[in-house]
Amino acid sequence: MGLGRRRACARTICGVPVLTPTSLDDALAALVETPGALVLAGGTDVMVEVNEARRLMVDDETVVAVGQLAELHGWVHDPVAGTLRLGAATTYAELEQEPLASLVPALAQAARTVGSPQIRNVATIGGNLATCSPAGDGLPVLAALGATVELRGTGGTRHLPVAAFMTGVKQTARQPGELITAVTVPVLDGWQGYAKVGVRNAMVIAIAGACLAVDVPSRSVRLALGSVAPTVVRATSAEAFAEGAVEWSTNAVSDADATTFGELAAEAAKPIDDHRASAAYRRHAVAVLSRRLLRRAFPHRLA
Ligand SMILES: Cc1cc2nc3c(=O)[nH]c(=O)nc-3n(C[C@H](O)[C@H](O)[C@H](O)COP(=O)(O)OP(=O)(O)OC[C@H]3O[C@@H](n4cnc5c(N)ncnc54)[C@H](O)[C@@H]3O)c2cc1C
């Protein structure tokens, strides 16, 4: 056993070597020593894969559990920079609560839609990013806000815009040996919200999801869509349309323009037919969700 693995507390669970490093340096050393090791945070995606026997079937596959890394826990609000840095181990339960819920309300709303309280108590934002499911509820919010993903390897730290981090269905720009250490989101001045359609109201994977975030000082409207393309997409035509259509001084938009906004959002979607919904239904859902979100952001009606 090498230096990194000796430092990282090792034990065997059901024949699988499990390392529980207590410092980020030890965790990164363990990842170098055991290339292809399975990183474990809250385990809510990993254990599904294990139960479906897609992981831990390879001889000598090692688990590196990151839950004890202090460097991945906690958050820092920098009011001067207007940013919030969330450690990768931040759970949905934490995101739901104050003060984070007031700093990034859309992320709190998305968090409240994830799984059950038991899931939200352990599932992390870093795990959601690393899994990079098109249906990951945190991801449209991070995309709409323009978040930056922080990755750390033994060679140093990289920062990637979340749009560059997400490269495909369950594919990311994370390199072997790297850990997601944090995600930094701008704290915007304006209304923001997340909405999702599923086959029922709780414990449901999104058929379509949308996050709308307004930044009043820059007069910008951001709209990101989930579950309707290989990765989360920004609906840039809809965003540009909204910025011209809304009356910023009175927080108003006309019903006709809100409808057009929804239609433009639907055009940005590249959905597929699958067992959850047809592509046509997903496009319709995007139009409805986006229109409603814009209406909530700009509640006064222009004639
Ligand atoms: C019953 C149930 C309901 C669910 N409902 C929802 C839902 O409504 N919405 C939703 O979005 N998701 C849902 N999920 C999926 C899951 O809860 C989320 O994706 C969650 O954010 C994963 O976080 P985790 O900490 O559990 O990750 P883990 O399962 O521990 O890890 C997930 C992936 O990320 C990697 N990883 C974890 N942390 C890091 C890190 N710091 N650096 C690098 N790689 C890392 C792991 O190797 C693994 O590949 C559900 C899961 C279950 C079991």
The ligand as a Tripos MOL2 file, in Angstrom:
@<TRIPOS>MOLECULE
LIG
   53    58     1     0     0
SMALL
NO_CHARGES

@<TRIPOS>ATOM
      1 C1        -34.5940    8.0280   -4.6580 C.3       1 LIG1
      2 C2        -33.7460    9.0490   -5.4070 C.ar      1 LIG1
      3 C3        -34.3590   10.2100   -5.8690 C.ar      1 LIG1
      4 C4        -33.6220   11.1410   -6.5710 C.ar      1 LIG1
      5 N1        -34.2430   12.2850   -7.0020 N.ar      1 LIG1
      6 C5        -33.5420   13.2140   -7.6860 C.ar      1 LIG1
      7 C6        -34.1860   14.3960   -8.1420 C.ar      1 LIG1
      8 O1        -35.3900   14.6150   -7.9560 O.2       1 LIG1
      9 N2        -33.4230   15.3000   -8.8170 N.ar      1 LIG1
     10 C7        -32.0860   15.1090   -9.0500 C.ar      1 LIG1
     11 O2        -31.4400   15.9650   -9.6460 O.2       1 LIG1
     12 N3        -31.4600   13.9840   -8.6230 N.ar      1 LIG1
     13 C8        -32.1440   13.0410   -7.9450 C.ar      1 LIG1
     14 N4        -31.5140   11.9090   -7.5400 N.ar      1 LIG1
     15 C9        -30.1100   11.7090   -7.8780 C.3       1 LIG1
     16 C10       -29.1040   12.1790   -6.8200 C.3       1 LIG1
     17 O3        -29.7090   12.3190   -5.5450 O.3       1 LIG1
     18 C11       -28.4330   13.4940   -7.1920 C.3       1 LIG1
     19 O4        -27.8300   13.4580   -8.4730 O.3       1 LIG1
     20 C12       -27.3670   13.8990   -6.1490 C.3       1 LIG1
     21 O5        -27.0350   15.2560   -6.3220 O.3       1 LIG1
     22 C13       -26.0990   13.0690   -6.1980 C.3       1 LIG1
     23 O6        -25.2600   13.4870   -5.1330 O.3       1 LIG1
     24 P1        -24.4700   12.4630   -4.2020 P.3       1 LIG1
     25 O7        -23.7030   13.2680   -3.2350 O.co2     1 LIG1
     26 O8        -25.3990   11.4480   -3.6430 O.co2     1 LIG1
     27 O9        -23.5150   11.8000   -5.2780 O.3       1 LIG1
     28 P2        -22.8740   10.3330   -5.3190 P.3       1 LIG1
     29 O10       -23.9400    9.3350   -5.5960 O.co2     1 LIG1
     30 O11       -22.0010   10.0930   -4.1640 O.co2     1 LIG1
     31 O12       -21.9680   10.5310   -6.5920 O.3       1 LIG1
     32 C14       -22.5370   10.8040   -7.8500 C.3       1 LIG1
     33 C15       -21.4230   10.8760   -8.9030 C.3       1 LIG1
     34 O13       -20.6070   11.9880   -8.6470 O.3       1 LIG1
     35 C16       -19.2530   11.5950   -8.3940 C.3       1 LIG1
     36 N5        -18.8150   12.5420   -7.3590 N.ar      1 LIG1
     37 C17       -19.4580   12.8490   -6.2060 C.ar      1 LIG1
     38 N6        -18.8260   13.8470   -5.5840 N.ar      1 LIG1
     39 C18       -17.7600   14.1920   -6.3460 C.ar      1 LIG1
     40 C19       -16.7270   15.1770   -6.2390 C.ar      1 LIG1
     41 N7        -16.6560   16.0300   -5.2110 N.pl3     1 LIG1
     42 N8        -15.8050   15.2490   -7.2230 N.ar      1 LIG1
     43 C20       -15.8700   14.4070   -8.2760 C.ar      1 LIG1
     44 N9        -16.8120   13.4590   -8.4410 N.ar      1 LIG1
     45 C21       -17.7550   13.3560   -7.4850 C.ar      1 LIG1
     46 C22       -19.3440   10.1370   -8.0030 C.3       1 LIG1
     47 O14       -18.1670    9.4280   -8.3150 O.3       1 LIG1
     48 C23       -20.4940    9.6600   -8.8750 C.3       1 LIG1
     49 O15       -20.0420    9.4250  -10.1880 O.3       1 LIG1
     50 C24       -32.2300   10.9320   -6.8280 C.ar      1 LIG1
     51 C25       -31.6220    9.7550   -6.3380 C.ar      1 LIG1
     52 C26       -32.3680    8.8250   -5.6440 C.ar      1 LIG1
     53 C27       -31.6870    7.5810   -5.1450 C.3       1 LIG1
@<TRIPOS>BOND
     1     1     2 1
     2     2     3 ar
     3     2    52 ar
     4     3     4 ar
     5     4     5 ar
     6     4    50 ar
     7     5     6 ar
     8     6     7 ar
     9     6    13 1
    10     7     8 2
    11     7     9 ar
    12     9    10 ar
    13    10    11 2
    14    10    12 ar
    15    12    13 ar
    16    13    14 ar
    17    14    15 1
    18    14    50 ar
    19    15    16 1
    20    16    17 1
    21    16    18 1
    22    18    19 1
    23    18    20 1
    24    20    21 1
    25    20    22 1
    26    22    23 1
    27    23    24 1
    28    24    25 2
    29    24    26 1
    30    24    27 1
    31    27    28 1
    32    28    29 2
    33    28    30 1
    34    28    31 1
    35    31    32 1
    36    32    33 1
    37    33    34 1
    38    33    48 1
    39    34    35 1
    40    35    36 1
    41    35    46 1
    42    36    37 ar
    43    36    45 ar
    44    37    38 ar
    45    38    39 ar
    46    39    40 ar
    47    39    45 ar
    48    40    41 1
    49    40    42 ar
    50    42    43 ar
    51    43    44 ar
    52    44    45 ar
    53    46    47 1
    54    46    48 1
    55    48    49 1
    56    50    51 ar
    57    51    52 ar
    58    52    53 1
@<TRIPOS>SUBSTRUCTURE
     1 LIG1         1 GROUP 0 **** ****
